[in-house]
Amino acid sequence: MKKKKTLFIELKEVFRTLHGPQGCMWDKKQTFSTLIPHFKEEAQELVSAVRGRNNEHIKEELGDVLLHVMAYSQIAEKNGIFDIEDVVAGLIGKLKRRHPHVFGGEKVSSTRQIISNWNKIKKQEKKK
């Protein structure tokens, strides 16, 4: 059985191959814009799976959404804009900033306070 830590690396390699010289013609032609209708469809399928409480379907649709995150990131990497590592690093930073009650010294006493803090931090980030 493969170690789970290597699966993400393998996924990145699959996308590099799909977009590489011997890759898939369809994948290589895609742009941010051409993927929009496909992403919307996958997001809606995930919503339906969640509403249907079908765990296997949820797992499958999460994979399809991840496919789009990877595809967008690979297109960006090909164009020298950013790569999936930048996406992941940005997400880690955001989660840590927006959870000061977990990753900092802030004390909270309710979920309402957590949501309020999240929104304040998000508003401050948008000003930058």
C-alpha positions in Angstrom: 0.0 0.0 0.0 1.3 3.5 -0.9 2.1 5.9 1.8 -0.5 8.7 1.7 2.2 11.4 1.8 3.3 10.3 -1.7 -0.2 10.5 -3.2 -0.1 14.3 -3.5 3.3 14.2 -5.2 2.0 11.5 -7.6 -1.1 13.7 -8.4 1.1 16.6 -9.2 3.2 14.4 -11.5 0.0 13.2 -13.3 -1.0 16.7 -14.0 2.4 17.7 -15.2 2.3 14.6 -17.5 -1.1 15.5 -18.8 0.1 19.0 -19.7 3.5 17.9 -20.9 4.8 17.2 -24.5 3.3 13.7 -24.6 0.2 14.7 -22.6 -3.4 15.0 -23.4 -4.4 17.4 -26.3 -7.6 18.4 -24.5 -6.0 19.1 -21.2 -3.3 21.2 -22.8 -5.8 23.4 -24.6 -7.7 24.3 -21.5 -7.6 27.8 -19.9 -9.1 29.2 -16.8 -12.2 30.3 -18.7 -12.8 27.0 -20.6 -12.9 25.1 -17.3 -15.6 27.2 -15.7 -18.6 25.3 -16.9 -17.0 22.0 -16.0 -16.1 23.3 -12.5 -19.6 24.6 -11.9 -21.0 21.1 -12.9 -18.6 19.4 -10.5 -19.4 21.8 -7.7 -23.1 21.2 -8.1 -22.6 17.5 -8.2 -20.8 17.8 -4.9 -23.6 19.8 -3.4 -26.1 17.1 -4.5 -24.0 14.3 -3.0 -23.8 16.2 0.3 -27.5 16.8 0.3 -28.1 13.1 -0.5 -25.8 12.1 2.3 -24.0 9.6 0.0 -20.5 9.3 1.4 -19.1 7.4 -1.6 -20.5 10.0 -3.9 -19.2 12.8 -1.8 -15.7 11.3 -1.9 -15.9 10.9 -5.7 -17.1 14.5 -6.2 -14.5 15.9 -3.8 -12.0 14.2 -6.1 -13.6 15.9 -9.1 -13.4 19.3 -7.4 -9.7 18.6 -6.5 -9.2 17.7 -10.2 -10.2 21.3 -11.1 -8.0 22.8 -8.4 -5.1 20.9 -9.8 -6.0 21.7 -13.4 -6.2 25.4 -12.7 -2.9 25.3 -10.8 -1.2 23.4 -13.6 -2.4 26.0 -16.2 -1.1 28.7 -13.9 2.2 27.0 -13.5 2.6 26.5 -17.3 2.0 30.3 -17.6 4.5 31.2 -14.9 1.7 32.7 -12.6 1.7 30.3 -9.6 1.7 26.6 -8.8 -0.2 24.2 -6.5 2.4 24.7 -3.8 1.6 28.5 -3.8 -2.1 27.6 -3.5 -1.4 25.3 -0.6 0.9 27.8 1.1 -1.7 30.5 0.7 -4.4 28.3 2.3 -2.2 27.3 5.2 -1.4 31.0 5.9 -5.1 32.0 5.7 -6.2 29.2 8.0 -3.6 30.1 10.6 -4.4 33.8 10.4 -8.1 33.3 10.6 -7.9 30.9 13.6 -6.0 33.0 16.1 -7.8 31.1 18.9 -6.0 27.9 17.7 -2.7 29.2 16.3 -2.3 32.3 18.4 -3.0 33.5 21.9 -6.6 34.7 21.4 -9.3 33.4 23.7 -12.8 32.8 22.5 -15.9 31.6 24.3 -18.3 30.9 21.5 -18.6 30.0 17.9 -20.3 33.3 17.3 -17.1 35.0 18.5 -15.0 32.8 16.2 -17.2 33.7 13.2 -17.0 37.4 14.1 -13.2 37.2 14.3 -13.0 35.4 11.0 -15.0 38.1 9.3 -13.0 40.9 10.8 -9.7 39.3 9.8 -11.1 38.6 6.3 -12.2 42.3 6.0 -8.7 43.4 7.1 -7.1 41.1 4.5 -9.2 42.4 1.7 -8.0 46.0 2.4 -4.4 45.0 1.7 
